[in-house]
Amino acid sequence: MPEENPTTTDPAAAPAPVPAPEPTGYLRLFTIREFRAVFLAHAFSLLGVVVSEVALTVLVYGLTGSPLLSALTFALGMLPYLVGGTLLSGIADRYPARRVLVLCDVVCAGCAALMAVPATPVFGLLALRCVIAVVSPVFNGTRMATLTDILGDGDLFVLGRSLLRIVSQSSVLVGFGLGGVLLTVVPPRGALLITVCTFALSALLLRCGTKRRPARGGAETALMKYSLSGTRHVLGDRRIRALLLLLWAPPMFMVAPEALAAPYADQIGVGVAGVGLLMCALPVGTIAAELYAGSALSATTRARIALPLASLTLVPLTVYAVTPGLLWAMLALALAGAGSAYTLGVDRWFVDAVPQELRGRAMTVHTAGLMTIQGVGMALAGLAAEFFAVSTVVTGAGVIGTVCCLALAAEARATRRTDRSEPTGSREQSTELRDGADHHVTGG
């Protein structure tokens, strides 16, 4: 009788089932329930902001017939960031994060509801727009600090921040178009009611989808004193200051071609359609590069290329020196946007450099500074374009910005070398060994 084949009769010898592959890249984030809630809340908030901006611009222009007041609704969405980011940043650390996030959404929903009331005058509309802008940096800073609680301060945090940025950039591409279509169906004040609903949904998601965590501290001092002391600490620390400026400088100069897209399109004779294409090129490059860096590159690689990318990201703008046509200008803008992938490396260094008890205030200052510096960049670009050709202004932004970025990259590298001098066994060195990148944590 032939022998039985043991591989067919012994259950223990049967091949083990192949485990399902672990999610990689951005997909890892969606395995975390709290992040899913934060992500959806962010998407709803963005929808509300975009709809309100479009609706308010149309509403104010319809009530006043003034292009200046209509444009002012956009400016008021950026200028008050500095106030909220400095005087109120302490809220992010002083109170439980979930409470702050939900309350900010409720305040924004209330402002949008008042805007939708027919009796609200133009002055009231602009004032309510300012209130939302003051609240926004507190909300964004608190959410950034909360991401470190949900995702940790490692690679998942970097990917989480990147994904929220990608959603924000995508809203630039599609949001205003959708808002315009919406206003063909409903009146501006009716569209503002949609904003009320999106903020309310965001508040509900954050209230039910995130854990309650204790405040980081600061209850013993007055709020403004606590906020300003945090700002002084953030800007007074050499390492944190260098990283903040490195995160702020490229966007400040990169807004020049966006702010001047309409006059440049007129200069090269491509019409209104060219304006839209020029304004889309930069966010397209940013989204594509961040998706690639977050999905295909390791944390070590992202850290290694961060400073070279930051140094060179504005160089493509110098092609404006030869007054390129539409296609070449779009390519230059897409390449400049792609350089923004440096933020994935610098974000990690920044969160490692900030002490836990200071993170809410530091993130709020970062958000406020980023919005303010872009507003300053737009204003300076517009002022310069009054005296020089648009192509000259954008070229100048590329050259001056590159010089600034090279200096800031050198400063970031210098503070990183200082970190290497820490005693063996410190938290910084153990982080370097684990991630293959240099990090620094300041003292309290």
C-alpha positions in Angstrom: 0.0 0.0 0.0 1.5 3.4 -0.9 2.3 5.8 1.9 0.0 8.7 2.6 1.3 12.1 1.7 1.7 13.9 5.1 1.2 17.3 3.6 -2.4 16.4 2.6 -3.4 14.7 5.9 -1.7 16.7 8.6 -3.7 19.8 9.4 -0.7 21.3 11.3 1.3 21.1 8.0 -1.2 23.2 6.1 0.1 26.6 4.9 -0.8 29.4 7.3 -3.2 32.0 5.9 -1.5 35.0 4.5 -2.2 38.1 6.7 -3.8 41.1 5.1 -1.3 43.8 4.2 -0.9 46.6 6.7 -2.2 50.0 5.5 0.7 52.2 4.4 1.2 55.9 3.9 -1.9 58.0 4.4 -4.1 55.0 4.7 -2.7 54.3 8.2 -4.4 57.4 9.4 -7.9 56.2 8.7 -7.4 53.2 11.0 -7.5 55.6 13.9 -11.1 56.5 14.9 -10.3 59.9 16.3 -8.5 61.0 13.3 -11.4 60.1 11.1 -13.6 62.4 13.1 -11.0 65.2 12.9 -10.6 64.7 9.2 -14.3 64.9 8.5 -14.7 67.9 10.8 -11.9 69.6 8.9 -13.6 68.9 5.6 -17.0 70.3 6.8 -15.3 73.4 8.3 -13.5 74.1 5.0 -16.7 73.7 3.1 -18.3 76.2 5.4 -15.5 78.7 5.1 -15.4 78.5 1.3 -19.2 78.9 0.9 -19.3 81.8 3.4 -16.4 83.6 1.6 -18.1 83.4 -1.8 -21.5 84.2 -0.4 -20.3 87.2 1.6 -18.4 88.6 -1.3 -21.5 88.5 -3.5 -23.8 89.7 -0.7 -21.6 92.7 0.2 -21.2 93.7 -3.4 -24.9 93.4 -4.0 -25.7 95.6 -1.0 -23.1 98.3 -1.6 -22.0 98.0 -5.3 -18.4 98.7 -3.9 -15.6 96.5 -5.2 -13.4 97.7 -2.3 -15.9 96.5 0.4 -16.4 93.2 -1.6 -12.6 92.6 -1.6 -12.4 93.6 2.0 -14.4 90.5 3.0 -11.5 88.4 1.9 -8.9 90.6 3.6 -10.9 90.4 6.9 -10.5 86.6 6.7 -6.7 87.0 7.1 -5.9 90.2 9.0 -7.4 89.4 12.4 -5.4 86.1 12.6 -2.6 88.1 14.2 -4.8 89.2 17.0 -6.3 85.8 17.7 -2.9 84.1 17.3 -1.1 86.3 19.9 -3.7 87.5 22.4 -5.8 84.3 22.5 -3.3 81.6 21.8 -3.3 80.6 25.5 -6.8 79.2 25.1 -5.3 76.3 23.2 -3.3 75.1 26.3 -5.4 76.5 29.1 -8.6 74.6 28.5 -9.4 71.0 27.4 -8.8 70.8 23.6 -12.1 69.2 22.8 -14.0 71.9 24.6 -12.1 74.6 22.7 -12.6 73.0 19.3 -16.3 72.5 19.8 -16.8 76.0 21.2 -14.9 77.6 18.3 -17.2 75.8 15.8 -20.3 76.9 17.7 -19.1 80.5 17.7 -18.5 80.3 13.9 -21.9 78.7 13.4 -23.5 81.5 15.4 -21.7 84.2 13.4 -22.8 82.6 10.1 -26.4 82.4 11.4 -26.3 86.2 12.3 -24.9 86.9 8.8 -27.9 85.0 7.3 -30.4 87.3 9.0 -31.7 89.8 6.5 -31.6 92.7 9.0 -27.8 92.4 9.5 -26.2 95.5 7.9 -22.9 95.5 5.9 -20.9 96.7 8.9 -22.3 93.8 10.9 -21.4 91.3 8.2 -17.8 92.5 8.1 -17.6 92.5 11.9 -18.9 89.0 12.1 -16.3 88.0 9.5 -13.6 89.4 11.8 -14.9 87.4 14.7 -14.6 84.2 12.7 -11.1 85.2 11.6 -10.1 85.8 15.3 -11.4 82.4 16.4 -9.8 80.5 13.4 -6.1 80.5 14.6 -7.2 79.3 18.1 -9.2 76.5 16.5 -6.4 75.6 14.0 -3.7 75.7 16.6 -5.7 73.6 19.1 -6.4 71.1 16.4 -2.8 70.8 15.4 -1.8 70.2 19.1 -4.6 67.7 19.4 -3.2 65.8 16.4 0.0 65.1 18.5 -2.3 63.6 21.2 -4.2 61.5 18.7 -1.3 60.5 16.4 1.8 61.0 18.6 4.6 63.3 17.6 6.2 61.0 15.0 5.6 60.2 11.4 1.8 59.7 11.8 1.5 63.4 13.0 3.5 64.5 9.9 1.2 62.6 7.6 -1.9 63.8 9.4 -0.8 67.4 9.1 0.0 66.8 5.4 -3.3 65.3 4.6 -5.2 68.2 6.2 -3.1 70.6 4.1 -3.9 68.6 1.0 -7.6 68.9 1.7 -7.2 72.7 2.2 -5.3 73.0 -1.1 -7.9 71.0 -2.9 -10.6 73.3 -1.6 -8.8 76.1 -3.4 -9.2 74.2 -6.7 -12.8 73.2 -6.4 -14.3 75.1 -3.5 -14.9 78.5 -5.2 -16.3 76.9 -8.3 -18.8 74.9 -6.2 -19.6 78.0 -4.3 -20.3 79.9 -7.5 -22.6 77.1 -8.7 -24.4 77.0 -5.4 -25.2 80.7 -5.7 -27.0 80.1 -8.9 -29.5 78.0 -7.0 -29.8 79.8 -3.6 -29.4 83.4 -2.6 -26.2 84.5 -0.6 -28.0 84.5 2.7 -29.4 81.1 2.0 -25.9 79.8 1.2 -24.8 81.1 4.6 -27.3 78.8 6.3 -25.3 75.9 4.7 -22.3 77.3 6.4 -24.2 77.2 9.7 -24.9 73.5 9.1 -21.3 72.6 8.2 -19.9 74.3 11.4 -22.5 72.5 13.5 -21.6 69.2 11.9 -17.9 69.8 12.6 -18.7 70.6 16.3 -20.8 67.4 16.6 -18.1 65.2 15.0 -15.4 66.7 17.3 -17.6 66.4 20.4 -18.6 62.8 19.8 -15.6 61.5 17.9 -12.7 62.7 20.0 -11.7 62.0 23.6 -11.8 64.5 26.4 -8.2 65.3 27.4 -7.1 67.6 30.3 -5.8 71.1 29.7 -2.0 71.4 29.4 -1.9 74.1 32.1 -1.8 77.8 32.7 -4.9 78.4 34.8 -2.9 80.4 37.4 -2.2 83.4 35.2 -4.3 85.9 33.2 -5.2 84.6 29.7 -3.5 87.4 27.7 -0.4 87.3 29.9 -0.3 83.5 29.5 -0.8 83.9 25.7 1.9 86.5 25.3 4.4 84.6 27.5 3.9 81.6 25.2 4.5 83.8 22.1 7.6 85.2 23.7 8.9 81.7 24.5 8.1 80.4 21.0 9.8 83.3 19.2 12.6 83.6 21.8 13.8 80.0 21.3 16.4 80.0 18.5 15.5 76.5 17.2 11.7 77.0 17.2 12.1 80.5 15.7 14.3 79.2 12.9 11.8 76.4 12.1 8.8 78.8 12.2 10.5 81.3 9.9 11.4 78.4 7.5 7.7 77.4 7.5 6.5 81.0 6.9 9.1 82.4 4.4 8.3 80.4 1.2 4.5 81.0 1.4 5.1 84.7 1.9 7.0 84.9 -1.5 5.0 82.2 -3.2 1.7 84.2 -3.0 3.2 86.9 -5.4 2.3 85.1 -8.6 -1.1 84.1 -7.3 -1.9 87.7 -6.1 -0.8 89.0 -9.5 -2.3 86.3 -11.7 -4.9 88.6 -13.2 -2.4 91.4 -14.2 0.1 88.8 -15.5 -2.5 87.1 -17.6 -3.3 90.6 -19.0 0.4 91.2 -19.6 0.9 88.1 -21.7 -2.6 88.3 -23.3 -4.2 85.0 -22.2 -7.5 86.4 -20.9 -9.7 85.4 -18.0 -9.3 81.6 -18.6 -5.5 82.1 -18.1 -6.1 83.6 -14.7 -7.8 80.5 -13.5 -5.1 78.2 -14.9 -2.3 80.3 -13.3 -4.0 80.2 -9.9 -4.6 76.4 -10.1 -1.0 75.5 -11.0 0.6 76.2 -7.6 -1.9 74.1 -5.6 -1.8 71.3 -8.1 2.0 71.1 -7.7 1.7 71.2 -3.9 -0.9 68.5 -3.7 0.9 66.1 -6.1 4.2 66.5 -4.2 2.8 66.1 -0.8 0.9 63.0 -1.8 4.0 61.5 -3.3 6.3 62.4 -0.3 3.8 61.2 2.2 3.1 57.9 0.4 6.4 56.9 -1.2 9.1 58.5 1.0 10.3 57.4 4.4 10.5 59.7 7.3 14.3 59.6 7.0 14.2 60.6 3.4 11.7 63.4 4.0 14.0 64.8 6.7 17.1 64.5 4.5 15.5 66.5 1.6 13.6 69.1 3.7 16.3 71.8 3.8 17.4 71.4 0.1 13.8 71.6 -1.0 13.1 74.6 1.3 16.2 76.4 -0.2 15.2 75.8 -3.8 11.4 75.9 -3.8 11.2 79.5 -5.0 13.9 79.2 -7.7 11.3 78.3 -10.4 9.7 81.7 -10.0 12.8 83.3 -11.5 11.7 82.0 -14.9 9.3 85.0 -14.9 12.4 87.1 -15.8 11.9 86.1 -19.4 8.1 86.7 -19.3 7.1 83.1 -20.0 3.9 82.2 -21.8 1.0 80.5 -20.1 2.3 77.0 -20.3 5.8 77.7 -19.0 4.5 79.9 -16.2 2.1 77.1 -15.1 5.0 74.7 -15.1 7.2 77.0 -13.0 4.3 77.5 -10.5 3.7 73.8 -10.3 7.4 73.2 -9.6 7.4 75.9 -7.0 4.3 74.3 -5.4 6.0 70.9 -5.4 8.9 72.3 -3.3 6.4 72.8 -0.5 6.8 69.1 0.3 9.7 70.3 2.5 7.1 71.0 5.2 6.7 67.3 5.9 10.3 67.2 7.2 10.2 70.6 9.0 6.8 69.8 10.6 8.4 66.9 12.4 11.3 69.0 13.7 8.9 71.7 14.8 6.7 69.5 16.9 9.8 67.8 18.5 11.2 71.2 19.3 8.2 72.5 21.2 7.6 71.4 24.8 4.4 69.5 25.4 2.9 72.3 27.7 3.6 74.9 25.0 2.3 73.1 21.9 -1.2 74.6 21.8 0.2 78.2 21.9 3.1 77.3 19.5 0.7 75.8 16.9 -1.6 78.8 17.2 1.3 81.2 16.7 2.4 79.2 13.7 -1.1 79.3 12.1 -1.6 83.0 12.8 1.9 83.9 11.5 1.4 81.8 8.3 -1.8 83.6 7.4 -0.5 87.0 8.4 2.7 86.6 6.4 0.8 85.6 3.3 -1.4 88.7 3.6 1.7 90.8 3.9 3.2 89.1 0.9 0.1 89.8 -1.2 0.1 93.4 -0.1 3.8 93.9 -0.9 3.5 92.2 -4.3 0.5 94.4 -5.2 2.4 97.5 -4.1 5.5 96.6 -6.1 3.4 95.9 -9.2 2.3 99.5 -9.1 5.9 100.5 -10.0 7.3 97.5 -11.9 6.1 94.9 -14.4 4.4 91.9 -12.9 7.1 89.6 -14.4 9.8 91.7 -12.6 7.9 91.6 -9.3 7.5 87.8 -9.4 11.2 87.3 -10.4 12.2 89.6 -7.5 10.0 87.5 -5.1 11.8 84.4 -6.4 15.3 85.8 -5.9 14.8 87.6 -2.6 12.8 84.6 -1.3 15.5 82.2 -2.3 18.1 84.2 -0.4 15.9 84.3 2.7 15.3 80.6 2.5 19.0 79.8 2.1 19.7 81.8 5.2 16.9 80.2 7.2 18.0 76.7 6.1 21.5 77.5 7.3 20.1 78.6 10.6 18.0 75.5 10.9 21.0 73.4 10.2 23.1 75.3 12.7 20.6 74.7 15.5 20.5 71.0 14.5 24.2 70.8 14.9 23.8 72.3 18.4 21.4 69.4 19.2 24.1 66.9 18.4 26.2 68.3 21.2 23.7 67.1 23.8 24.8 64.5 26.2 24.6 60.9 25.2 21.4 59.2 26.2 19.3 62.3 25.9 15.9 62.3 24.4 17.2 64.1 21.3 19.9 61.5 20.6 17.5 58.6 21.1 15.1 60.2 18.6 17.9 60.7 16.1 18.8 57.0 16.4 15.3 56.0 15.9 14.3 58.2 13.0 17.6 58.9 11.3 16.9 62.7 11.7 18.0 65.4 14.1 15.5 66.7 16.5 15.6 69.0 19.5 13.3 69.5 22.5 13.7 72.8 24.3 13.4 73.1 28.0 10.4 74.5 29.6 
